[in-house]
Amino acid sequence: MIEVKNNFISSSVQVLLINPNRIIPPVAPLALEYLSDALAKCNISYNIIDFCFEKEPIRTIKNIINQNTITCIGITIRNTDNSCFPNSEYFLPEIKNLVSILKSISPEVPIVVGGSGFSTMPEKIIDFCKADYGIIGASSDSFPILVNQLMNKTKVQVPGLVKYESSKNITINEPLKNSPIPNLKRDLDMNRKYFKKSGIVGIETKIGCNFSCIYCIDPISKCHKIKQKNIDNIGNEFSDFLSIGINNFHICDSEFNDPLNHAIDVCKEIYKRSKGKEIGWYCYATPAYFSEELGFWLQKSKCNGVIFCSDHCDDSMLLYLNKQFTYRDIVTSSSICSKYKIPQLHCILLGGPGENHESIKTCIEKIKIVKTDIIKINVGFRVYPNTQLESRIKTNNYSLINQYGKIINQRKDNLLEPAFFISKDILDDHNFDLFVRNIINEDRRFIFYGIQSQSNRAAYHYDWMKLKEIYNN
């Protein structure tokens, strides 16, 4: 249990916030930091139960409920699953079970779910988990209002609210649009615990994504129009963490270098705030916007690695995936990173609609030419509702498979449980893994576990560790 030291009007706990995420290495719940900070500013007392650190979380929850008059319980859903084929991890059954346990402990206390994972398909998730309420999108404005309404027993009506009464009676309010990112006071005690356990802490410099990749849910779960954080506020977060010895960071943006000028300004701010101090940080970036100036400032500010979600090197496949760059951009961005000695990893995602052995051979041969340190190949696209990929699959009546490779009925499936698309050319080839490895040959930069392997789950979360090793050497 994370102790909260604030001068609240109420001496008892009014809101219980739960992070059920046990993923390894542990990821600090940034969403709960926004919520707890918003509650504190409204003088609403809270307690955070983090399953990552609690040995007996249910017992702790029972004790808090028995000792306090709890107005509501909030559960953050960061992801519905890990999007990985063939060994997908599906997190929602655990959330559903948790909601059921909480209702058995205290049936009268409303349960509210939220987070970026919930926002991907709110109606489906709330129907599956049977929570009382949900909040779509950023909830730091809406949640304190909801708590006060529940506390005062007034009509519950806030932006982005999802209200569950039955499977046939789910109401959804329009979420807030264009609300500014709040100035967040980071929870240093909580992040110190995460840093001690995982060696890294997350910082956002913006929210949202301007791109429209056919499979991606970031524009749905966050927002399609980027909202930038104030540069001074970003710098303050770095300074606060550095002051307590936290010095390794992951930038949580969808694409750090979009927009480019903001990314360069962030690099300059990191450099200014970390002068004379040991620091390392990592980010996701797009090959679409990469300049010499950015490369210079990435190096200057001690960026330890860049992860490019390049997906493919065949321009026809990049166009189909609606990527806003070409193979030439991949080569250029990699060359800049190489020039400034910034370790880099390119993620390749094979098996999309139209993929065949020829396009795969083209992709691998082209990425081998690129000056990069690590090339990670995954196969299979997780299909989410309301994406362009789902629409194209329905239009073309393509088949989907579950995590075990069995064909599922796409018309009946609501895509809540992990469903994947892999082109028929690949699925029909029982020697596909060997085909890919023969093209890779002896190139040691590649990480490819294959579609028959069960090994890629753990490696999925350790990209930054590989980059750090390269940086230090």
C-alpha positions, 0 to 999 in steps of 0.5 A: 500500500502506498501511503499518502501524506496530504493535508486533506479535509477528511481524515478518512480515505474516501477513494480507493485507487487500484493498479492491477497491473503485474507486468514485468518489468513493472510499469508505474501507473501514470494514469493513477498519478494524474488521478491522485493529483487531481483528487488531492487538489480537490481535497478528496482523500485517497489510497492507492493499492498497487498489485505490483508491490502488495503481497496480499492486495485483497486483504489490504483492500478489505482492511481499508474498506472496513476502516473507512467510508469509501465513496468509490473504487477506481481501477486503471486498465492500462492495456487489454492485452499485450498485442503479441502473437503467438503468446498473447496475454489477455488481462481483462479476465483478471479485471473482471474477477477483481470487480467481482471480488470487490462487489462481494466485499462491499456491494454498495461501493461503486466501481469505476474503470478507466485508463487508455486500455478501457478507452479502446472499447469502453462499451465492450469492456464495461459489459464484460467486467460489470463495473458500475461506471467507466470514464473515457479518455483523460479523467483527471477533470471528470473523476473528481466531479464524479466522486463529489456527485457520488459523495453527495448522492446527486445525479451522476453526469460527467463528460466521458462517463460510461454508465452500466446498468445491464448489457442492454442498458449502457449509456455513454457521455461524450468525452471532453475534447481539447482539454489541456494536460494538467500540470502534474505533481509527480508521486516521488515516493511511488516512482522511487519504488518502481525505479528500484524494482525496474530501473526506469520511470516514465515521463510524458511530453505530450498526449495523442498521435497525429498518425493513422496507422491502420492497426493502431489504437493510440488515436482512439485510446488517447486522442488523434490531435496531439496535446503538448505539455509545457516545456518548463513542466516537463523540465520540473519532472526531470529535476524532481526525479534527478533530485532523488536519484532517479536518472533513467527514463522512458519517454511515454509519447507515441512518437517522441519526434512529432512534432519535431520542434517540440522534441528538440525543445524537450532535448534542450530542457533535459540537457539544461536540467541534467548538467553535471548529472548522470542520466539516460533516457529512451523514446519511440520515434518515427522515421518521418520526422528526423533531422540532424538537429534532433540527432545532435540534441539527442546525443547532447541530452544523453539519449541512450536509445531510440526505438523506431516502429518502422514496421516494414521496408517495402514501400508498397506495404508501408503505403498499405499500412498507412505509414507516413514515411518511406524506406528512404526515411528509415535509412536517413533517420538511422544514418543520423542516429548512427552518426551521433552514436545513438543506439537504435532498434527497428521494430518490423511487423510482418503478416499484414494484408497483402503480405507474401514471401516476396515482400518479406524477403524485400523487407528483410534484405532492405533492413539489413542495409540500414545502419541500426543496432537491433532489428526486432521482427514480430509477426501478426497484427492484433485487430482492435475495433474501430481501426482501419484494419478492422474495416478492411478485414470486414470488407474483404472477409478475411479470416482472423485467428486466436492466440493459438492459431485457430481460425475464429468467426470474425463476424461473431467475434467482438474483438475483446479477446485477442484476435490476430490477422496474418496473411494466408501466404504465411499461415499456409507455410509450415516452414515460415520461421525457417524461411525468415531465418534463412534470409536473416542468415548470420546477422546477429542484429536480428531478434526473431522468435518465430510464430511457433515460439513461446519466447517473445513475451519476456523480451517484449518489455526489455528493449530499453535494456538492450539499447542501454547495454549498447550505449554503455559499450 
